[in-house]
Amino acid sequence: MKHIHIIILLLVIILPPMATTARAESTVTLDSCRSMALSNNKQLQIAREQQRGAEYNRKAARAAYLPSLDFSGMYLYNQKDISLIESDQMLPTMSFDASTGSYGYNIVTDATGAPLLVNGQPVPSTVAVIPKSAMTFDISNVFAGAVTLTQPIYMGGKIRAMNEMTRYAEQLAQANHNTAAAEVICNVDAAYWQVVSLKAKYNLAESYVNLLDTLSKNVDIMLAEGVATRADQLSVAVKLNEANVDLTKVQNGLALARMALAQICGLPLNDTFTLADEDREIEITQLPARSYDINEVYGRRNEIQSLEAAVKIYEAKAKTERSAMLPNLAIMGMYSVSNPNLFNGFNKDFDGMFSVGAVLKIPLWHWGGNYNKYRSAKSESIVRRLQLEDAREKIELQVSQASFKAQESIKTYTTTRSNLAKAEENLRQAQLGFNEGILTTDDVMTAQTAWLKANSENIDAQIDVQLCNVYLSKALGTLVPAQDIE
């Protein structure tokens, strides 16, 4: 026990600093940012749940092919009993007459043998009495139950159409989920490379401040020696102040960009992390695709898959509406039980029976209502098909534009690399000329400004190449492999 307490104490002392250090020095890659965003994005979670719901609907529709078994029970309390007669009933009786060989009513006759009439009706000599109490039944508590088995035989194609609808709805949900995942990855990449860009510009701004600070110190020395003017000192100081202001702006923008990336990835906004690409030279290794098969692009684009599924869903919906104009046939079996029951008189106990039958429904006349619903569903399917054709045209244009921009970004990057090399050489020559007294401070600051601009343009061109490749991949439908978005 003593050793266990010692181990626990050591863990309490050691683990928090380790966890804090790991969190403070965490380095995340672009792939890890994508994974975190895909796991934590709320819209993507909604799309996953919608996908699961579509799967459940498909399974539920398949169950319609199979027989259904149901139980229903009932209890009913009645205030009054039921009576089949209003009061005691007296029924005339008959006797057999051997002379005629038939039955005759027993009636009262007078001295002449004629029937005695009262209100025009003969008076029976004997009657059979049915008391009201014998025809009164206690229904204060009524229990009933039934187990029913129903098997559809022909529903006009409705069940098959519903299964098609749910299957295509599941495909639609999958395509929508993939579309949402591609959108999330685009947002992650844009935020990621924005941080990388601002960090590179922050380093550049620091270097620019250091250059101006060095120049300011040199000018101060030259002013003390009388080889520089007060105007030179002030112009350098103004430039240095402007550079410090720009450095502060870039620093604030970098902090906000990190927060934006953390929000997309589902991390706390105050989390401290370092991106794998922010402190190293960005290498352009992936060149944009120069050729592509537009039909293959259509097959990969989730928007096309969504619209194709929507077309099939509305075609299946038209079949469902058409089924309302066709006969429906089902067979059923039932065992019912009740208390009281009437199978052997009126008994206050449980008894039941089996029943087997068939139900046939044939629509005859509905004033065109069902047919107009069918035509409406057909119109909706035509609308979705036209939307599909329109989407194909827009996607072809989108791919062409993305490919053009990607090729243009490579050319721009090549140009900025060349300009940067010239600006660095120009700055080197200007510093040498200033040190030798040939060039003025204005010449040096002009070279420094050109160097700053060339570096900034080169950073923008590098980031633009990365983002153009992402947008082109999204347009080509190759941005998100299926296994990465499960």
FENMO-V598327 format. One record per helix or strand of 2 or more residues. SS is the DSSP state (H for helix, E for strand). FROM is the first residue (numbers start at 1). TO is the last residue. If there is no record, write none. Layout:
BEGIN
SS_FROM_TO, SS_FROM_TO
END
This chain:
BEGIN
H_2_24, E_27_28, H_30_40, H_42_65, E_68_77, E_82_83, E_89_92, E_94_97, E_102_105, E_117_118, E_121_122, E_127_130, H_132_135, E_136_137, E_141_154, H_158_225, H_230_265, E_274_275, H_294_300, H_302_323, E_328_339, E_351_361, H_369_435, H_441_476, H_482_485
END
